[in-house]
């Protein structure tokens, strides 16, 4: 129990140092994860009659989550792997990839 409290305290202290922009992206990540979970729970409770629509929605939520994680990695100032990529360029790439993802999902729904 003591180790859980220590981990929680350490996380809160370090997360206070996180820039506001990354905290907003974290909110989008929570939203994408909850959307995928709600869709999956709906499928378990009600069924998946239009199965293509269920798959398109679930893949869209998961893809949105993955692309948002990539955006967060690129705009994080402490990450030195993407030091040559500007935040504006990362955001434009994110928007274009999301547009392509949603277009493919819409096409898959039939």
C-alpha positions as CSV (number, residue, x, y, z in Angstrom):
1,X,0.0,0.0,0.0
2,X,2.9,2.3,0.8
3,X,4.4,1.7,-2.7
4,X,1.1,2.6,-4.4
5,X,1.0,5.9,-2.4
6,X,4.6,6.6,-3.3
7,X,4.0,6.0,-7.0
8,X,0.9,8.2,-7.0
9,X,2.7,11.0,-5.2
10,X,5.6,10.7,-7.6
11,X,3.3,10.8,-10.7
12,X,1.4,13.8,-9.4
13,X,4.6,15.7,-8.7
14,X,6.1,15.0,-12.2
15,X,2.8,15.6,-14.0
16,X,2.6,19.1,-12.6
17,X,5.8,19.9,-14.6
18,X,4.0,18.8,-17.9
19,X,3.1,21.7,-20.2
20,X,-0.6,22.6,-20.6
21,X,-0.5,21.7,-24.3
22,X,0.5,18.1,-23.5
23,X,-2.2,17.9,-20.8
24,X,-4.8,18.8,-23.4
25,X,-3.5,16.1,-25.7
26,X,-3.7,13.7,-22.7
27,X,-7.4,14.6,-22.4
28,X,-7.9,13.7,-26.1
29,X,-6.2,10.3,-25.4
30,X,-8.6,9.6,-22.5
31,X,-11.5,10.6,-24.8
32,X,-10.3,8.2,-27.6
33,X,-9.8,5.4,-25.1
34,X,-13.3,5.9,-23.5
35,X,-14.9,6.1,-26.9
36,X,-13.4,2.7,-27.9
37,X,-14.4,1.2,-24.6
38,X,-18.0,2.5,-24.9
39,X,-18.3,1.1,-28.5
40,X,-17.0,-2.3,-27.4
41,X,-19.3,-2.4,-24.4
42,X,-22.2,-1.5,-26.6
43,X,-21.3,-4.3,-29.0
44,X,-21.2,-6.8,-26.1
45,X,-24.6,-5.6,-24.7
46,X,-26.6,-5.0,-27.8
47,X,-24.8,-6.9,-30.6
48,X,-22.9,-6.0,-33.7
49,X,-25.5,-6.3,-36.4
50,X,-23.8,-4.0,-38.9
51,X,-20.5,-5.5,-38.1
52,X,-18.6,-3.3,-40.6
53,X,-19.9,-0.2,-38.9
54,X,-18.8,-1.6,-35.5
55,X,-15.3,-2.4,-36.8
56,X,-15.0,1.0,-38.6
57,X,-16.0,2.8,-35.4
58,X,-13.7,0.8,-33.2
59,X,-10.7,1.0,-35.6
60,X,-11.4,4.8,-35.9
61,X,-11.2,5.3,-32.2
62,X,-8.1,3.1,-31.8
63,X,-6.4,4.8,-34.8
64,X,-7.3,8.2,-33.4
65,X,-5.7,7.1,-30.1
66,X,-2.5,6.0,-31.9
67,X,-2.2,9.1,-34.0
68,X,-2.7,11.3,-30.9
69,X,0.0,9.4,-29.1
70,X,2.3,10.1,-32.1
71,X,1.4,13.8,-31.9
72,X,2.1,13.9,-28.2
73,X,5.5,12.3,-28.8
74,X,6.4,14.9,-31.5
75,X,5.4,18.0,-29.6
76,X,6.9,17.0,-26.2
77,X,9.8,19.3,-25.6
78,X,11.6,16.8,-23.5
79,X,11.6,14.2,-26.4
80,X,14.8,14.8,-28.3
81,X,14.0,12.3,-31.1
82,X,11.8,14.8,-32.9
83,X,13.8,17.9,-32.3
84,X,13.9,18.8,-36.0
85,X,10.1,18.6,-36.3
86,X,8.2,21.8,-35.6
87,X,5.0,21.6,-33.6
88,X,3.1,23.1,-36.5
89,X,4.4,20.5,-38.9
90,X,3.5,17.7,-36.4
91,X,-0.1,19.1,-36.1
92,X,-0.6,19.3,-39.8
93,X,0.6,15.7,-40.2
94,X,-1.8,14.7,-37.4
95,X,-4.7,16.5,-39.1
96,X,-4.0,15.0,-42.5
97,X,-3.5,11.4,-41.1
98,X,-6.8,11.7,-39.2
99,X,-8.6,12.9,-42.3
100,X,-7.3,9.8,-44.2
101,X,-8.2,7.6,-41.3
102,X,-11.8,8.8,-41.1
103,X,-12.1,8.6,-44.9
104,X,-11.0,5.0,-44.9
105,X,-13.4,4.2,-42.0
106,X,-16.3,5.9,-43.7
107,X,-15.5,3.9,-46.9
108,X,-15.3,0.7,-44.9
109,X,-18.7,1.2,-43.3
110,X,-20.3,0.8,-46.7
